[in-house]
């Protein structure tokens, strides 16, 4: 059994839940550059839960709250 984990907040979702495009429905596979900005296809992909992956968290750059969640997991972005 696979368990999906949000790269930012560490929320988990078991694969028994409805799956679409190889990750849970409502979750997002976001590509972020080294500054934490959304990119179309470049950068590194992060699986984010429904709360962390919404586009509002990336309006005008990554939100400070989301940046702090990533930092708690040891993932840092340039300023």
N, C-alpha and C positions, 0 to 999 in steps of 0.2 A: 504494500500500500504506500503510495506517495503522499507526502504532506507538503503543501506549498507554504512558503514563509515570505512575508513581506520584507523586502530589503531594508525598509526604513524603520518600521515599528515592531517588527518580529511577530505580528499577528499570524496565526497559522490557519490553514484550511485543508482538511483532508480531501483526497481525490474522489471520495464517494459523493461529493457534492457535484452539482451540474457543471460539466466541463465544456468549454468552448475554446477552440484554437489552442489546445494543450495547456490551458490554465483556467482557474475558476471564473465563472461568469461574474462580471462586475469588477474583476481585477484588471490591472493594466500592465502591459509590458512596455515600459517607457525607456527610450534611448536618451541618455543624458551625456552632455559633453563634460569636459574637465571642470567647468564652472557650475555645473548643475542645471544648465539650460536644456530644455527639450530640443532634440534634433530630429530630423526626419528619419534618418537611417544610420547616420554616423554615431560615434560615441559608444558608450557601454550600455547594454540593456539591463534594466532592473525590473523585477516583478514587484509591483506595488498593490496593496489592498485597495478596497473601495474608498477609504478615507485619504490615504496618502497619495493615490495616483490621479486624483481629479485635476483637471487642467488649471483650476483656480490656484493651486499650490505653486504653479509655475508662471503665473502672470507677472511680468516685469522681473523675472528671475525667480529662483527657488525661494520659497517662503522661509523665514528664519526658523520657524517651528520645525519644518520638514528637515532643514539643514541640521538642526540639533538632534533630531531622531536618527539621522544617518550617522552623525558624529558619535552618538552613544553606541553604535554598532561598529565603530572604527572605520567608517567611510567618510572621507573628507573631500571637499570640493574647494577649488581656488576661489579667492574673492575677486 
